[in-house]
């Protein structure tokens, strides 16, 4: 398996470029063309000598993944299924989703949703990604490649790390990838959101470093027992501990946490849930994202009706909380996270 360009350090790339007959500064040109200009083909790097382009194309692959599917929904949302080679075991399939702005007149670019792991060890019963368990972590270059392939579809002005996997279980790779793409993609800390189930120890350790992203914690329910069922990896961690770690995050970073609640009909969308959640959050600096469930085949969970979603939102708003409903995008393109990958595995 030849090392691809994005997996090489600056020094290693320079060595490879010189070995291929180039000058050391050509390595910087190649990186700049790929990361800043989005050129994904050596042949198009016309400022490099032709011989060098040919040799690099033969010896240092620019990208690692095979794009196995590209599913386009009516609203323009595009899901890419990427398959990365693995040193051991089967290739690693992940999804990257390109979500254009709702209005064609918007000046903003798209939001890109990237994955950090192949499969997920958290195993939430309502999520397609967790069904097959964890295969492996993604390497930094595999996360960077998702950014590059996403931008090849159009301009990107926001990134959400909400694809397959639990980012806090692969944080060094995610931070390395963000370090690489933040500048060329012009993604400030407020343009990147990382979603986690909220491991209190990991949150408290990272907060003092003020990592360059906004934090979203997938809480789903205000009740301890139910959370242990819906987010199995958090069994034994009380909801209050997660919220206290969220408070600590805000104090250390100055950025408010968003709590995400997946609304499952008759399971997490009741009046009792909304009231208990409001009581837990009302004294905190935070906001809430309500996510009506996207039906996953054979999951046993159902999508809530719009009236119960609105009643939940109003209950939080009446308590003084900022609560928004996140309407799913990409209906018709395997809209629930992980579904495209799951279909190809089954
Ligand atoms: S919802 Fe998120 S944390 Fe839970 S299994 Fe799916 S990807 Fe993992």
Boltz pocket constraint, residues with backbone or C-beta under 6 A from the ligand:
constraints:
  - pocket:
      binder: B
      contacts: [[A, 120], [A, 121], [A, 122], [A, 123], [A, 124], [A, 127], [A, 128], [A, 129], [A, 130], [A, 131], [A, 162], [A, 163], [A, 164], [A, 165], [A, 166], [A, 197], [A, 230]]
      max_distance: 6.0
